[in-house]
Amino acid sequence: MELKQLFDGKVSFIYGASGTGKTILVSKVAMELAKEGRRVVWVTFNEGRDTLFNTWSSFGWDPRLVAVFDYPYVPQYKETLFNQVIDLAYKEKAEVFIVDGVEAIVFDRATADAFTKMGIHTIVGIETRHNPMADIADVIIKLTARYTSYATIRRVEIQKARGIRVEKPVYYMAILHSGPVLLSDEHAVAAEQAKVPAPGHLASLIKEVPLGVNIALYGPHQRLTAAVVDAPNAIAYVHKPYQLGFFKRARPRLVSIYAHRRLEHYAEKVLSRYIITLDAELIPRAYRRFRSPNAVWIDIYTSPPTNADYDYVFYVDRNKIRVDHSPEPLESQELPLQ
């Protein structure tokens, strides 16, 4: 994967928890564009200027190639910060504009258009979680990290790439002394198998979803919510004996909460396209951070989950299925339940 082609001339958004490698990944691209003579301006609300310079120097990159401006994040002054950032971009004649912490400013489609009219051809936003900027971005990249006793495994998921042919949506990133290196995922599914029908009634709202996607459903009636995603070629993990009767087409399995914490380790051994878990609020988030790209993961809650943790979030009651969150706008935002 050519990193530069994902960012050059586009509005891009990259997000992930602290330590996943967002700053290093974007820094590599910034340095490549700067070496081509582009005017690169980097505004940071997260990493300090000294921290950035030290990081770049450790990889042998020249910090002088990128103009860095360090701003404090004051939530109640978002609009003021926005005006300052706009003025800065204009004054510095930026061609490549990077904002580390886009949540700190007001950012929408009009803002992106304004930057483009100013001659800024490449805009990159960095944030720890999903952000409204993602709705206007040409490219969306999600980074996650899994920590083992021998290495940190950083996963790079290309969730959206308008106008770019992406052969493999998932890569793994190695950080060497010279910078980040993207390694192809040899276990990635073939292109023709990369998407599968959405499970159960969700197929009426969204026809297909990528393998590896994380879906959350919540609502006051757990039996009904489970029935919405009940589908063949699915395995459902439940914690209470009576929940076994919630599924007619999926294969339910009764497990303890403790055993459920190890699902990410052994669920791959069960040949299922969809993996459904009930009482997801009882499972610590840390156990859901690194999941196989070979299945669709479906978590069922009784209370609203955090949208940023999932690709899709749906609310279910006796009357309807409602879309609360999705990577791209869907044709219908609500489906009546008979």
Residue pairs with C-beta under 8 A, 6 or more apart in sequence:
1 166
1 168
1 171
1 182
1 184
3 25
3 28
3 29
3 32
3 180
3 182
4 29
4 32
4 33
5 164
6 12
6 29
6 139
6 141
6 158
6 161
6 164
7 26
7 29
7 33
7 122
7 124
7 139
8 29
8 33
8 121
8 122
9 121
9 122
10 122
10 123
10 137
10 138
10 139
10 162
10 163
11 112
11 123
11 125
11 133
11 136
11 137
11 138
11 139
12 122
12 123
12 124
12 125
12 137
12 138
12 139
12 140
12 141
13 102
13 124
13 125
13 127
13 131
13 133
13 134
13 137
13 139
13 140
13 141
14 22
14 25
14 26
14 124
14 125
14 126
14 127
14 140
14 141
14 142
14 143
15 22
15 126
15 127
15 128
15 129
15 130
15 131
15 134
15 140
15 141
15 142
15 143
16 22
16 128
16 142
16 143
16 144
16 145
17 128
17 129
17 143
17 144
17 145
17 289
18 128
19 145
19 152
20 143
20 144
20 145
20 154
21 143
21 145
21 154
21 173
21 175
21 180
22 126
22 143
23 46
23 47
23 52
23 55
23 100
23 126
24 55
24 59
24 175
24 179
24 180
25 141
25 143
25 156
25 173
25 180
26 98
26 100
26 124
26 126
27 52
27 55
27 56
27 59
27 61
27 179
28 179
28 180
29 124
30 40
30 42
30 65
30 66
30 96
30 98
30 124
31 56
31 61
31 62
31 65
31 66
31 179
33 40
33 96
33 122
34 40
34 65
34 66
34 96
35 65
38 95
38 96
38 122
39 67
39 92
39 93
39 94
39 95
39 96
40 65
40 66
40 67
40 94
40 95
40 96
40 98
41 66
41 67
41 69
41 88
41 89
41 92
41 94
41 96
41 97
41 98
42 52
42 66
42 67
42 68
42 69
42 98
42 100
43 69
43 71
43 85
43 88
43 97
43 98
43 99
43 100
44 52
44 68
44 69
44 70
44 71
44 100
44 101
45 71
45 72
45 73
45 99
45 100
45 101
45 104
46 73
46 100
46 101
46 126
47 55
47 100
48 70
49 68
49 69
49 70
52 63
52 68
53 63
53 68
56 62
56 63
56 66
57 63
58 177
59 177
59 178
59 179
60 177
60 178
61 179
67 92
67 94
69 88
71 81
71 84
71 85
71 104
73 81
73 101
73 104
74 81
75 104
78 104
78 105
78 106
79 106
81 104
81 105
82 105
82 106
82 107
82 111
85 99
85 105
86 111
86 114
89 97
89 115
89 118
89 120
90 118
93 119
94 118
94 119
94 120
95 119
95 120
95 121
95 122
96 120
96 121
96 122
96 124
97 115
97 120
97 122
97 123
97 124
98 123
98 124
98 126
99 105
99 107
99 123
99 124
99 125
99 126
100 126
101 126
101 127
102 125
102 126
102 127
102 131
102 133
103 127
103 131
107 125
107 131
107 132
107 133
108 132
108 133
108 136
109 136
112 123
112 136
115 123
116 123
125 131
125 133
125 137
127 133
129 308
130 307
130 308
130 325
134 140
134 160
134 327
135 329
137 160
138 160
138 161
138 162
138 163
139 158
139 160
139 161
139 162
139 164
140 158
140 159
140 160
140 161
140 327
141 156
141 157
141 158
141 159
142 156
142 157
142 159
143 154
143 155
143 156
143 157
143 173
144 154
144 155
144 157
144 289
144 290
145 152
145 153
145 154
145 155
145 289
146 152
146 153
146 155
146 289
146 290
147 153
153 172
153 290
154 172
154 173
154 174
154 175
155 170
155 171
155 172
155 173
155 290
156 170
156 171
156 172
156 173
156 182
157 169
157 170
157 212
158 166
158 169
158 170
158 171
159 169
159 311
159 327
160 327
160 328
167 191
168 184
168 185
168 188
169 188
169 194
169 210
169 212
169 293
170 185
170 188
170 212
170 293
171 182
171 183
171 184
171 185
172 182
172 183
172 185
173 180
173 181
173 182
173 183
174 180
174 181
174 183
175 181
185 293
187 293
187 294
188 293
189 211
189 293
189 294
193 211
194 210
194 211
195 208
195 209
195 210
195 211
196 208
196 209
196 211
196 273
196 296
197 203
197 207
197 208
197 209
198 205
198 206
198 207
198 208
198 209
199 215
199 229
199 230
199 231
199 234
199 274
199 276
199 296
199 298
200 227
200 228
200 229
200 230
200 231
201 228
201 229
201 321
201 335
201 337
202 215
202 228
202 229
202 314
202 321
204 335
205 314
205 321
205 323
205 330
205 332
205 335
206 312
206 326
206 330
209 215
209 296
209 311
209 312
211 273
211 293
211 294
211 295
211 296
212 291
212 292
212 293
212 294
212 295
212 296
212 297
213 296
213 297
213 311
213 312
214 288
214 291
214 297
214 299
214 309
214 310
214 311
214 312
215 229
215 296
215 297
215 298
215 299
215 310
215 311
215 312
215 313
215 314
216 280
216 298
216 299
216 300
216 301
216 305
216 309
216 310
216 312
216 313
216 314
217 225
217 228
217 229
217 298
217 299
217 300
217 301
217 313
217 314
217 315
217 316
218 225
218 300
218 301
218 302
218 303
218 304
218 305
218 313
218 314
218 315
218 316
219 225
219 302
219 315
219 316
219 317
220 302
220 317
221 316
221 317
221 318
222 243
222 246
222 278
222 300
222 302
223 246
224 316
224 317
224 318
224 337
225 300
225 316
226 236
226 243
226 246
226 247
226 276
226 278
226 300
227 246
227 247
227 248
228 314
228 316
228 321
228 337
229 274
229 276
229 298
229 300
230 236
230 246
230 247
230 248
230 249
230 250
231 249
231 250
231 274
232 249
232 250
233 272
233 273
233 274
234 247
234 249
234 250
234 251
234 272
234 273
234 274
234 275
234 276
235 250
235 251
235 252
235 253
235 267
235 270
235 272
235 274
235 275
235 276
236 246
236 247
236 250
236 251
236 252
236 253
236 276
236 277
236 278
237 252
237 253
237 255
237 260
237 263
237 275
237 276
237 277
237 278
238 244
238 246
238 252
238 253
238 254
238 255
238 278
238 279
239 254
239 255
239 256
239 257
239 260
239 278
239 279
239 282
240 254
241 254
243 252
243 254
243 278
244 252
244 254
246 252
246 278
247 276
250 274
250 276
251 272
255 263
257 279
257 282
257 283
260 277
260 282
260 283
260 287
261 283
261 284
261 287
262 287
263 275
263 277
263 287
264 287
264 288
264 290
264 291
264 292
267 275
267 292
267 295
268 292
268 294
268 295
272 295
273 295
273 296
274 295
274 296
274 298
275 295
275 296
275 297
275 298
276 298
276 300
277 283
277 297
277 298
277 299
277 300
278 300
279 300
279 302
280 288
280 299
280 300
280 301
280 305
281 301
281 302
281 303
281 305
283 299
285 309
288 297
288 299
288 309
291 297
299 305
299 310
304 313
304 315
304 324
305 313
307 313
307 324
307 325
310 325
311 326
311 327
312 323
312 325
312 326
312 327
313 323
313 324
313 325
313 326
314 321
314 322
314 323
314 324
315 321
315 322
315 324
316 322
316 337
317 337
318 337
319 336
319 337
320 334
320 335
320 336
320 337
321 334
321 335
321 337
322 333
322 334
322 335
323 330
323 332
323 333
323 334
